[in-house]
Amino acid sequence: MELVTARLRIDALRPDDAAALFALRGDPAVARYQGWRPADSAAARAFIAAQPQLPSHGWFQRAIRPRDDGTLIGDLGLNLPEAAGDSVEFGISIAPARQGFGYADEAVRAVFDHVFGQLGRHRVHASVDPRNLACMALLRALGMRQEAHHRESLWLRGEWVDDAIFALLEHEWRAAQCHRG
């Protein structure tokens, strides 16, 4: 999957992204809300090497890069279930220095267009730590609705954390896009 937006390119992680991926996912502000945190650059390299180039199902991660310079500013994961009727899960991370510029919104909108368009999927969902207020605001701005709030349901980084589930249906996305512009 490779997507291009006005400002971004969403494409495969490359071996030379390992140091930037380690810095991004190792940043305490980012790692606090993520299930995967590389132990070192070698672990980030191994993670990149294990990513499928043309996935048909399962979890895979893609790089988020500005079109003008191609540096890694974030990553976006998708879990495509084998059954076309099952919900597609996604997650996103943006480097703290690049947050607040609309990159996450732009990237996720492109992914939703792809998932609901080319892939013909019916539903997307995301799992988020409710303390991640910026992510919760992003999901709501995208038109997603909170469907659940599981109290202390995940053991993460040495503590029990809550898990909020947000979802969006294809026809809701299409209707919102018609109203948007």
URPE-V565527 format. One record per pair of residues at least 6 apart in sequence whose ideal C-beta (glycine too) atoms are under 7 Angstrom apart, sorted by the first residue. I is the first residue (numbers start at 0). GAP is how many residues later the second one is. D is the distance in whole Angstrom. If there is no record, write none. Layout:
i->[I | I]
gap->[GAP | GAP]
d->[D | D]
This chain:
i->[0 | 0 | 1 | 1 | 2 | 2 | 2 | 2 | 3 | 4 | 4 | 6 | 6 | 6 | 7 | 7 | 7 | 7 | 7 | 7 | 7 | 8 | 8 | 9 | 9 | 9 | 9 | 9 | 9 | 10 | 10 | 11 | 11 | 11 | 11 | 12 | 12 | 12 | 12 | 12 | 12 | 14 | 14 | 16 | 16 | 16 | 17 | 17 | 17 | 17 | 18 | 19 | 19 | 20 | 20 | 20 | 20 | 21 | 21 | 21 | 21 | 23 | 23 | 23 | 23 | 23 | 23 | 24 | 24 | 24 | 24 | 24 | 24 | 25 | 25 | 26 | 28 | 29 | 29 | 30 | 31 | 32 | 32 | 33 | 34 | 37 | 37 | 50 | 50 | 51 | 54 | 56 | 56 | 56 | 57 | 57 | 58 | 58 | 59 | 59 | 60 | 60 | 61 | 61 | 62 | 62 | 63 | 63 | 63 | 63 | 63 | 63 | 64 | 64 | 64 | 65 | 72 | 72 | 72 | 72 | 73 | 73 | 73 | 73 | 73 | 73 | 74 | 75 | 75 | 75 | 75 | 76 | 76 | 77 | 77 | 77 | 78 | 78 | 79 | 83 | 83 | 84 | 86 | 86 | 86 | 86 | 87 | 87 | 87 | 88 | 88 | 89 | 89 | 89 | 90 | 91 | 91 | 91 | 93 | 93 | 98 | 103 | 104 | 104 | 107 | 111 | 111 | 114 | 114 | 115 | 115 | 120 | 121 | 121 | 122 | 122 | 123 | 123 | 124 | 124 | 124 | 125 | 125 | 125 | 126 | 126 | 127 | 127 | 127 | 127 | 127 | 128 | 128 | 128 | 129 | 129 | 129 | 129 | 135 | 138 | 141 | 142 | 142 | 142 | 142 | 143 | 143 | 143 | 144 | 144 | 145 | 145 | 146 | 146 | 146 | 147 | 147 | 148 | 148 | 149 | 149 | 150 | 151 | 151 | 151 | 152 | 152 | 153 | 153]
gap->[61 | 113 | 8 | 9 | 7 | 107 | 108 | 111 | 63 | 101 | 105 | 59 | 60 | 99 | 56 | 57 | 58 | 59 | 95 | 98 | 99 | 56 | 58 | 52 | 53 | 54 | 66 | 97 | 100 | 51 | 52 | 39 | 41 | 50 | 51 | 8 | 35 | 38 | 48 | 49 | 50 | 30 | 33 | 31 | 46 | 55 | 23 | 26 | 27 | 30 | 22 | 51 | 52 | 23 | 27 | 51 | 54 | 16 | 18 | 19 | 22 | 6 | 48 | 50 | 51 | 69 | 71 | 6 | 9 | 11 | 12 | 13 | 68 | 11 | 12 | 69 | 67 | 63 | 66 | 6 | 125 | 96 | 99 | 59 | 121 | 6 | 9 | 9 | 10 | 8 | 25 | 23 | 24 | 25 | 21 | 22 | 18 | 20 | 17 | 18 | 14 | 16 | 13 | 14 | 9 | 12 | 9 | 10 | 11 | 12 | 39 | 43 | 6 | 7 | 8 | 7 | 21 | 22 | 25 | 30 | 18 | 19 | 20 | 21 | 24 | 29 | 18 | 14 | 16 | 31 | 35 | 13 | 14 | 10 | 12 | 33 | 9 | 10 | 8 | 36 | 37 | 37 | 36 | 37 | 38 | 80 | 27 | 33 | 36 | 36 | 37 | 21 | 34 | 36 | 35 | 12 | 15 | 16 | 9 | 10 | 35 | 34 | 33 | 36 | 34 | 12 | 61 | 6 | 9 | 54 | 57 | 49 | 47 | 48 | 44 | 46 | 43 | 44 | 40 | 41 | 42 | 13 | 18 | 40 | 36 | 38 | 7 | 8 | 11 | 36 | 38 | 32 | 33 | 34 | 6 | 19 | 32 | 34 | 28 | 27 | 26 | 25 | 29 | 30 | 33 | 22 | 23 | 24 | 21 | 22 | 18 | 20 | 18 | 19 | 20 | 16 | 17 | 13 | 15 | 12 | 13 | 11 | 8 | 9 | 10 | 9 | 10 | 7 | 9]
d->[6 | 7 | 7 | 4 | 4 | 5 | 7 | 6 | 7 | 5 | 5 | 6 | 6 | 6 | 6 | 7 | 6 | 6 | 6 | 6 | 6 | 5 | 5 | 5 | 7 | 6 | 6 | 6 | 6 | 6 | 6 | 7 | 6 | 7 | 7 | 7 | 4 | 6 | 6 | 7 | 5 | 6 | 6 | 6 | 6 | 5 | 5 | 4 | 4 | 6 | 5 | 7 | 4 | 4 | 7 | 6 | 7 | 5 | 7 | 5 | 4 | 6 | 7 | 7 | 7 | 6 | 5 | 6 | 6 | 7 | 5 | 6 | 7 | 6 | 6 | 6 | 5 | 5 | 7 | 4 | 7 | 5 | 5 | 6 | 7 | 4 | 6 | 6 | 6 | 5 | 6 | 5 | 6 | 4 | 7 | 7 | 6 | 5 | 7 | 6 | 5 | 5 | 7 | 5 | 5 | 6 | 6 | 4 | 6 | 6 | 7 | 5 | 6 | 6 | 6 | 6 | 6 | 5 | 4 | 6 | 7 | 5 | 4 | 6 | 7 | 7 | 5 | 7 | 5 | 6 | 6 | 6 | 5 | 6 | 5 | 7 | 7 | 4 | 6 | 7 | 7 | 6 | 4 | 7 | 5 | 7 | 5 | 5 | 5 | 6 | 7 | 6 | 6 | 6 | 6 | 5 | 6 | 6 | 6 | 5 | 7 | 5 | 6 | 7 | 6 | 6 | 6 | 5 | 6 | 4 | 5 | 7 | 7 | 5 | 6 | 5 | 7 | 5 | 6 | 6 | 4 | 6 | 7 | 5 | 6 | 6 | 5 | 6 | 7 | 5 | 7 | 5 | 7 | 7 | 7 | 7 | 5 | 5 | 7 | 4 | 7 | 6 | 6 | 7 | 4 | 4 | 6 | 5 | 7 | 6 | 6 | 5 | 5 | 7 | 5 | 7 | 4 | 6 | 5 | 6 | 4 | 6 | 4 | 7 | 6 | 7 | 5 | 5 | 5]
